[in-house]
Amino acid sequence: MIPIPQAFSPSYARARVKFLEAAATAGTRIESHPHPLPGREGEQLAMDVALDGAPDAERLLIVSSACHGVEGYCGSGVQVFALHDAEWRAKARDAGVAVLYIHALNPYGFSHIRRVTHENVDLNRNFQDFTRPLPVNEGYRRVQPLLLPDSWPPDAANAQAIQAFIDTEGVAAWQAAISGGQYEFADGLFYGGNAPTWSNQTLRRVLAQHATRARHIAWIDLHTGLGPNGVGERIYAGRDDAAATARARRWWGEQVTSIYDGSSTSALLTGLMWNAIYDAAPQAEYTGIAMEYGTEPITEVLDALRGDHWLALHPMAPPELAAQIQARTLAAFYTDTDAWKGQIVSQARQAMFEAVDGLAGSADVAAQG
């Protein structure tokens, strides 16, 4: 085991090295899926995968990071620590659970300090059936003219218009309108895309390789940006299925929230990433959560994302302003203190232990049945 702060990194490039070194030291099976574009420092980008356990294990736990790129600063730290954690690895091994670590689902966003992919797509809104009509976000249509002003920082008139919306309809309505996902404004926020992204296609290949033999699958997807600082909300991650939701609450506690019943800090979403597991592993009983760690108040997080998208549309912005926007984006999704990192790892570690117990219990019930 290593000191918790040492598991975290100041850049994607360093995080990738730490992950691959930890995976190699642990003796896992490693594979890398190179991204077509370079990183912020000119480094190679990739979705790296490490399997700790038997390829044909009936019980599989997936632990993934950086679905929303910049959130990988948190998720990578959890994964690196876990690979150095002998007690955790023995727990999974003794229960017959293979652990699949997927590092940097969206390596481009991780490296470039952006939440979106290189296609400007929110990966967790991109798992739609693009042969069918896509959802329409009427709320986003309403707020879209306010989100990306001509200049940054926004002027007083813009700030007043946004405050008027919030005063009239509430912060929750502002959050839902923006973050619910939209498929009309390709340069806008929370854009779900018009086709499967590179990350979408690559993840599906990874799942097709590793998830087709398991009978029981759990998934913990690591996120940041919602809720009180350092607190990990456990959000049910799966179809609107009463049995699966109840199972998640048995495994991870009654505090597991859901976007379907309004108990989560997240808005109701569609096109979610874990939809891919149902296609890849129809033979398996699936149970998942997103671990959503708080950083800054939601209004600050959304304003930081507005600045990030404004900068993407204005690449010739003064370097000082660009640096300020990127620093604000990073702070919105990563609290760079030892105390916060300790909270992150301890809560993730507990959830991983609980997932192993849940998988073992479900497999035992199935065997008895």
N, C-alpha and C positions, 0 to 999 in steps of 0.2 A: 504494500500500500504506500502511496505517496502523499505528501501534504496536499490538502485540497486545492490551495491556490495554484500549485504547480501543474494541475491538470488543465488549467485554462490558459488561453493564448491571446496575444495582442493583435493577431492577424490570422486570416485564413491560411496563409502559407505556413505559419508556424503551427497552427492547429492541425493541419494535415500531416506534417512531419510527426508531431506527437502521437496522433492517432495511429499512423502506420507503424511507428516504432513500438507502441504499446501492443498493437495487434500481433506484430511479429514476435515480440518477447513472450507473449502469452501462447504462442504456438497455434494461432488461429489460421483458418483458411482465408486468404486475402485475395480480393479481385478489385480491379479498378476500371472504371468506365470513363475514359477521357472526355472532357467537354470540348466543343469545337473552338472556343474562344480563350484567350489568355486572361489571367487575373490582373488585379490592380498593380501588382509588382512585376508583371510579366511572367508570373509562374504558371505552371500547368494546373488546370482545374480538372477535377474529377469527382464523380460519385464513387467513393470507396466503400467496400463492403468487407466485413470480417465475420466469419461464422465460427463461433465458439461452441463446439459440440458436434454430434453426429449428423451428417447430411440427411440421413433417413429417420431422424428422431420424430416420434409421433407428437411431441409437444414442442412448440416453437414460440419463442418470445422475440419480437422485433423491437428494437430500440433505435429510433431514428432522430436525426438532427437536421436543422437548417432547411426545413420545408420553406420557411420564409427566411431567405439567406442570412441576413444580419442576426437573426435569432440563433444562428449556429455558434456564436460566441458562448452562449450558455450551453446549448445541447452538446457541443463537442467536449466541453469540460466534463460533463456527466459521463460521456462515453469513455473518455480517456481514463478517468478515475476508475470506472468499473472494470476496465481491462487490467488495471493494476491491483484490483481488490481481490485477494486470494479467498477471503471468506465468502464473498458474493459468488465468485466463480465456482467454488466448491458446492455452494447451496444449489445452484442451477444444475451442475453436473450430477450431484447425488439424487436429484429429483428427475433425472432423465430429460431435462429441458435444454434444448439447443438455443443459443442466443445469437440472433442475427443483428449486428450493428450496421446501420446504414448511415455513413458519415457524409454530410453535406448533400442532401437531396437537391439543393439548389446552390451549387458551389459558386456560381457567378455572383449571385446576390451576397453570399457570405463574403467573398473576396472584395467586392466593390462597395460594401456597406450599404446594400440596398435590400429591401424586403422582396422585391420582385425578381423574376428571371431575366435573362438577357432579352427576352421577347416583351418585356414590360408586363408580364403576366403574374398574377397572384396564383401560385401553384395550387393552393388549397381552394381555388374556385375553378380549376381547369379540368376537373374530371367529370366532364359532361358528355352526353351523347351528341356530338356535333352534327349528326345527321337529322336531328330533330330541332324544332324551334327552341331557342334559348330563353331563359327567364328574363323578364323585363323588370328593372328596378326603377319604379316610378319615383321613389325618394331620391335616388341619385340624380335623376333628370332634374329634379328641383334644385338640388344644391350644387350641381356641377358648375354653374357660372361663378360660384363663390370660391371654388377650391383652388384654382390656379390663376391668380391675378397676373397682370403683365409685369409687375415688379415685385421684388422680395427684399425686405419684409413687406407684408401687405400694408396698404395705407389704412388710415383711420376709417374711411368709408367701408372698406371690406370688413374690417374687424367689427364695426357696428352692425353691419348686415348679418354677420354670423351670430353675433350675440343676440340680435333680435330673434333669429330663428330658434336659438337655444332657449331664450326666455319664454318664447311662445309655445314651443313643442317639447322642450326638454333635451337634456344631454343624451338620453337613451335614443331618442328619435334621430338626433344628429349622428350618433354612432351607427345606428342601423342603416340609415340612408347611405352613408359612405362605405361601411365595411361589409355590407351584405353581399357584395359582388355585383358586377355589372358587365355587360357584353356589348355595349354600344360605343364607348369612348376609349379608343385604343391607347390614347396618351394619358388616360385618366387613372385614378386610384382604384385599387381592388379590381382591376380588369381581369376577367376570366379567360380571355383569349377567344380565338375563332377556330382553333385546332389544338390537338395535343402538343404540348411543349416538349423540348428535349428531355427535361426532367421527368415529365409524365411518361414518355415512352421508355426511358431508361429504367425508371422504377418498375414499370410493368415487366420488363425483361428480368430484373432482379427477382421479383416475386415469382415469376414463372419458373425460375431456376431453383428457388429455395423453398417455396411454400406449397408445392403441389403434393408432397408426401405426408405432411403433417395432418393429424386428425384434430388437433386442438391448437389454436393460434391466438396469442395475445400480442397486442401492439401498444407500446408507449411512445407517443410522438411528442417531442419536447419543443415547447413554444414559450415566448415571452411577450409582454406588452399589455396584458390585461390584469386588473385587480391590484390589491395592495402590494406594496413593495416586498419582494421576497417570499410571498405566499404562493404556493403552488395549487391552483385550482385543478381538480381532476374532472375533466369534462368528458362525458361519454362520447366515444368516437366510433360511430357505426350507423347502420340504418336505424330508422325509427321502429325499433323492435322491442316490445315490452320484456320479452324473456331475456334478451341480450343485455338490456339496461339493468334489469334486476340482477343478472349475474355479475355485471360490473360493480354494482353496489355491494354485493356479497363479498367480492374480492377486495375492493378498494375502499369500502365504507359507504355509509349512507350519505356522506357528504359529496359523493359523485353527482355532478350537475349534468344538465342536458339542454341542448339548444331547442329540443322539441317541446319541452314543458315549460320553458321560460325561466328555468332556475339558474342558467349559466350567465356569466358576465358577457359572453359572446352573443352576438345577434344570430338570428336564424339564417343558416347558410345553405348553399347548394354547391354541387360540383366538388365535393370534398375528396381529399386524397385517398382516404381509406376505402372508398368505393372500389378501388382497384383490387382489394383483397378478395372480394366476392367473385370477381372474374378469374383471378389467379388460383384461388383455392376453394372452389365450390364444395369440395369434400369435407371441409374443416368447420368445426364450431369456432366462431371468431368472437373475441371479446377485446375491446380496446378503449384506451383513454388518451386524450391529449393532456399533458401536464403543462398548464399555462401559468407561468410565473409573472407576478406583478413587477413593474418597474416605476413608471411615472403615471400621473393621472391621465385618463383616457383623452381628455382634450389636448394635453401636451403631446401625447403619442400621435394623435391625428394631425396636429399642426406640424410635428416633425416630418411626418410622411408627406404632407403638402409641400414642405420645403424640398424634400428629396425629389419629388416628381417635378417641381419647378426647376430644380437644378438640371435634371435630365433633359428638360426642354430648352435650357439655356446653358449649353456647355461652355460658352465663352464668358460666363460670369467671372468676376474678379476672383483670383485664387483665395484671398482672405475670406470672402463670403462663402465660397465653395467649401472651404475647410470648416467654417462655422456650421454650415448646414449638415455636413457629414458628421461632425462631432455631436450635434444635436440628435441626429438619427441614431447614432450608436448608443447614446445615453438613454434614448427612449426604449431600447430593447436589451440593454446590458448595463447592469449596475456594477461597476468595476471596483468592488470592495471585497475584502476577505470575508466579512460577515455575510454579505449577500451570497457569495459563492458557497459558503458553508451551509446556508439554508437550502440552496438549490440542490446540492449533492445529497444532503441528508434526506430530503423529501423524495427525491428520485430513487435513492437507494431503497427506501422503505417501500415505495410503489413497485419496484422491481422484485423485491423479496415476496411481496404480496401476490404479484403476478405468477411467480413460480408456484406458490402454494395453491393458487387458484387453478392453474393448469394441471397440477398434480391431482387435485381434488376432482376436477371435471373428468380427467382420464380414468380415475378410479371408479367414478359413478358409471361412466360408459362401459367399463369392463364388467361391472357387476350386473348392468342391465342386459 
